[in-house]
Amino acid sequence: MYKLLYLLIPLLFMSCKSDAEMAMERGIQLYDWNKLEDAIVEFNKVQYLLAEQNNRSLESIELLAQAQFNLGITYAKMTFYNQAEQQILNALSLIPNPEYREVLALVRKKMETK
């Protein structure tokens, strides 16, 4: 019985998500529900929590880049193209993701036609 507990307890702690990851998930859900202002708050919370942790692991950098990218697409959906461009550029500076470049090109195209 105790051996089972010794095996389960570490698994429980390893499966727990950080506050930043939970904020990211909430932001994505709010975006899906078209609650864009609330999504922006959650994505900004991710940035704040990661800055507070001062963790420079690859996982943290990827999460930060994803939060900035999500902010960018949220701003773009709200037609705030300048803010969208800046957030996507921030994400690209951390992780040079081809998807980020494609969305940046679309945002810049929208800025030209506006």
C-alpha positions in Angstrom: 0.0 0.0 0.0 2.8 2.5 0.9 4.7 1.6 -2.2 1.6 2.6 -4.2 1.4 6.0 -2.4 5.1 6.6 -3.0 4.5 6.1 -6.7 1.4 8.2 -6.9 2.5 11.2 -5.0 5.3 12.2 -7.4 3.0 11.7 -10.3 0.4 14.0 -8.7 3.0 16.8 -8.4 4.4 16.3 -11.9 0.9 16.5 -13.4 0.0 19.8 -11.8 0.1 22.8 -14.2 1.6 26.1 -13.3 -0.5 29.2 -12.8 0.9 30.6 -16.1 -0.3 27.4 -17.9 -3.7 27.6 -16.3 -4.0 31.3 -17.3 -3.1 30.4 -20.9 -5.8 27.7 -21.0 -8.3 30.2 -19.6 -7.3 32.8 -22.1 -7.7 30.3 -25.0 -11.1 29.3 -23.7 -12.2 32.9 -23.4 -11.0 33.6 -26.9 -13.0 30.6 -28.2 -16.1 32.0 -26.4 -15.4 35.4 -28.1 -14.8 37.1 -24.7 -11.8 38.9 -26.1 -11.2 41.5 -23.4 -11.1 38.8 -20.8 -8.8 36.7 -23.0 -6.4 39.6 -23.2 -6.4 39.8 -19.4 -5.5 36.1 -19.1 -2.7 36.3 -21.8 -1.3 39.3 -20.0 -1.4 37.4 -16.7 0.7 34.7 -18.3 3.3 37.3 -19.1 3.2 38.7 -15.6 3.5 35.3 -13.9 6.4 34.2 -16.1 8.2 37.5 -15.5 7.6 37.1 -11.7 9.1 33.6 -11.8 12.2 34.8 -13.7 12.5 31.3 -15.2 14.5 31.2 -18.4 13.8 27.6 -19.3 12.9 26.8 -22.9 9.4 25.7 -21.7 8.9 29.2 -20.1 10.1 31.0 -23.2 7.8 29.0 -25.4 4.9 29.7 -23.1 5.7 33.4 -23.1 6.0 33.5 -26.9 2.7 31.7 -27.2 1.0 34.2 -24.9 2.3 37.1 -26.9 1.2 35.4 -30.2 -2.2 34.8 -28.7 -2.4 38.4 -27.7 -1.5 39.3 -31.2 -4.3 37.3 -32.8 -6.8 38.5 -30.2 -5.9 42.1 -31.0 -6.1 41.4 -34.7 -9.6 39.9 -34.2 -10.5 43.2 -32.5 -9.0 45.1 -35.4 -6.3 46.6 -33.2 -3.7 45.8 -35.9 -0.8 47.9 -34.5 -1.0 46.2 -31.1 -1.4 42.8 -32.9 1.8 43.5 -34.9 3.8 44.4 -31.9 2.8 41.3 -29.9 3.5 39.0 -32.8 6.9 40.6 -33.3 7.6 40.1 -29.6 6.7 36.4 -30.0 8.9 36.1 -33.0 11.9 37.6 -31.1 11.6 34.7 -28.7 10.7 31.8 -31.0 11.2 32.2 -34.8 8.1 30.2 -35.6 6.9 30.0 -39.2 3.2 30.2 -38.1 4.0 33.5 -36.3 5.6 34.9 -39.5 2.5 33.9 -41.6 0.1 35.6 -39.2 2.3 38.7 -39.0 2.2 38.9 -42.8 -1.7 38.7 -42.7 -1.8 41.4 -40.0 0.4 43.7 -42.0 -1.7 43.1 -45.1 -4.8 44.1 -43.1 -2.9 47.2 -41.9 -2.3 48.2 -45.5 -5.9 47.9 -46.6 -7.3 49.7 -43.6 
